[in-house]
Amino acid sequence: MTDQRVVPFSIDGAIAQFSKTRDPALRATIVERTAWLARAVARRFADTSEPFDDLCQVAMIGLLKAVEPVDENETRTSDVLDRRVLASMLERLPSGNATILYLRYYHELSQAQIAERVGMSQVHVGRLIATSLTSLREWVEEGAA
């Protein structure tokens, strides 16, 4: 009879090993074993206007990025480029929409709080956020095509 003991899976150990070996099979195992975490994070935002599938997709991308080793120089360059691209896209939005997105996602204000600050209804703020995000998504997709 062979010894078939179950060896506990250590995420930290697996990530440390992956950072040294870059083994695709190990990466896949890490992602499979931690996908529940991405879904749990997505569920925390399920009451927003974003579709749950989109939230799961973003959470999974975050998980994939978390597994990859970080190159600090590459990260700084990427951050600068991402900010420049985002800034140029925000400038394309109608006047005031960028401010509303800034208040919503940077300051994490609710739609009601934003409505009170900018002097419009919460429903209108919600519509502006939705149309602005749709525009940004379309511009990103155009750029990726």
C-alpha positions as CSV (number, residue, x, y, z in Angstrom):
1,M,0.0,0.0,0.0
2,T,1.3,3.5,-0.9
3,D,1.3,6.4,1.5
4,Q,-1.4,8.8,0.3
5,R,-1.3,11.5,2.9
6,V,-2.9,14.8,2.0
7,V,-0.4,17.6,2.0
8,P,-1.9,21.0,3.0
9,F,-1.8,23.6,0.3
10,S,0.0,26.8,1.4
11,I,-0.9,29.8,-0.8
12,D,2.1,31.8,0.5
13,G,4.5,28.9,-0.2
14,A,3.0,28.3,-3.6
15,I,3.3,32.0,-4.6
16,A,6.9,32.0,-3.3
17,Q,7.7,28.9,-5.4
18,F,5.9,30.4,-8.4
19,S,7.9,33.6,-8.2
20,K,11.1,31.5,-8.5
21,T,9.9,28.9,-11.1
22,R,7.2,30.8,-13.1
23,D,5.6,27.3,-13.6
24,P,2.3,27.8,-15.5
25,A,0.8,24.7,-13.8
26,L,1.5,26.1,-10.4
27,R,0.1,29.4,-11.4
28,A,-3.1,27.7,-12.5
29,T,-3.4,25.8,-9.3
30,I,-2.9,29.0,-7.2
31,V,-5.7,30.7,-9.2
32,E,-8.0,27.7,-8.9
33,R,-7.5,27.5,-5.2
34,T,-8.0,31.2,-4.6
35,A,-10.8,32.0,-7.1
36,W,-13.3,31.8,-4.2
37,L,-11.7,34.9,-2.8
38,A,-12.2,36.9,-6.0
39,R,-15.9,35.9,-6.1
40,A,-16.3,36.9,-2.4
41,V,-14.8,40.3,-3.1
42,A,-17.1,40.7,-6.1
43,R,-20.1,39.8,-4.0
44,R,-19.3,42.7,-1.6
45,F,-20.0,45.1,-4.5
46,A,-23.0,43.2,-5.9
47,D,-25.4,45.9,-4.8
48,T,-23.8,48.5,-7.2
49,S,-25.0,49.2,-10.7
50,E,-22.2,47.1,-12.2
51,P,-23.2,43.6,-13.4
52,F,-22.0,40.8,-11.2
53,D,-20.1,39.1,-14.0
54,D,-18.1,42.3,-14.6
55,L,-17.3,42.5,-10.9
56,C,-16.1,38.9,-10.9
57,Q,-14.0,39.5,-14.0
58,V,-12.3,42.5,-12.5
59,A,-11.7,40.6,-9.2
60,M,-10.1,37.7,-11.1
61,I,-7.8,40.1,-13.0
62,G,-6.8,41.4,-9.6
63,L,-6.1,37.9,-8.4
64,L,-4.0,37.1,-11.5
65,K,-2.0,40.3,-11.0
66,A,-1.5,39.5,-7.3
67,V,0.1,36.1,-8.2
68,E,2.6,37.6,-10.6
69,P,5.9,38.9,-9.2
70,V,6.1,42.6,-9.2
71,D,8.8,44.5,-11.1
72,E,8.9,47.9,-9.3
73,N,10.2,49.9,-12.3
74,E,7.6,48.3,-14.6
75,T,4.9,49.1,-12.1
76,R,5.8,52.8,-11.8
77,T,5.9,53.2,-15.6
78,S,2.6,51.4,-16.0
79,D,1.0,53.5,-13.2
80,V,2.2,56.8,-14.9
81,L,0.9,55.6,-18.3
82,D,-2.4,54.4,-16.8
83,R,-2.9,57.8,-15.1
84,R,-2.2,59.7,-18.4
85,V,-4.6,57.5,-20.4
86,L,-7.3,57.8,-17.7
87,A,-6.8,61.6,-17.5
88,S,-7.1,62.0,-21.3
89,M,-10.3,59.9,-21.3
90,L,-11.8,61.8,-18.4
91,E,-11.2,65.0,-20.3
92,R,-13.4,63.6,-23.1
93,L,-16.4,63.3,-20.8
94,P,-19.1,66.1,-20.6
95,S,-18.4,68.9,-18.1
96,G,-18.9,67.8,-14.5
97,N,-19.1,64.0,-15.2
98,A,-15.4,63.5,-14.3
99,T,-16.0,65.4,-11.0
100,I,-18.9,63.0,-10.2
101,L,-16.7,60.0,-11.0
102,Y,-13.9,61.4,-8.9
103,L,-16.3,61.9,-5.9
104,R,-17.8,58.4,-6.4
105,Y,-14.7,56.3,-6.9
106,Y,-11.8,58.4,-5.3
107,H,-13.7,59.8,-2.3
108,E,-16.1,56.8,-2.2
109,L,-19.2,59.1,-1.7
110,S,-22.6,57.6,-2.3
111,Q,-24.8,58.9,-5.1
112,A,-27.0,60.7,-2.6
113,Q,-23.9,62.5,-1.1
114,I,-22.7,63.5,-4.5
115,A,-26.2,64.7,-5.5
116,E,-26.3,66.9,-2.4
117,R,-22.8,68.3,-3.2
118,V,-23.4,69.1,-6.8
119,G,-27.1,70.1,-6.5
120,M,-28.9,67.5,-8.5
121,S,-31.1,64.5,-7.8
122,Q,-29.6,61.1,-6.8
123,V,-31.3,59.5,-9.9
124,H,-29.6,62.0,-12.2
125,V,-26.2,61.4,-10.6
126,G,-26.7,57.6,-11.0
127,R,-27.5,58.1,-14.7
128,L,-24.4,60.3,-15.2
129,I,-22.2,57.7,-13.6
130,A,-23.7,54.9,-15.7
131,T,-23.3,56.9,-19.0
132,S,-19.8,58.0,-18.1
133,L,-18.7,54.5,-17.3
134,T,-20.2,53.2,-20.5
135,S,-18.3,55.9,-22.5
136,L,-15.1,55.1,-20.7
137,R,-15.6,51.3,-21.3
138,E,-16.3,52.0,-25.0
139,W,-13.2,54.2,-25.4
140,V,-11.0,51.5,-23.7
141,E,-12.5,48.8,-26.1
142,E,-11.8,51.1,-29.1
143,G,-8.2,51.5,-28.0
144,A,-7.8,47.8,-27.5
145,A,-9.2,47.0,-30.9
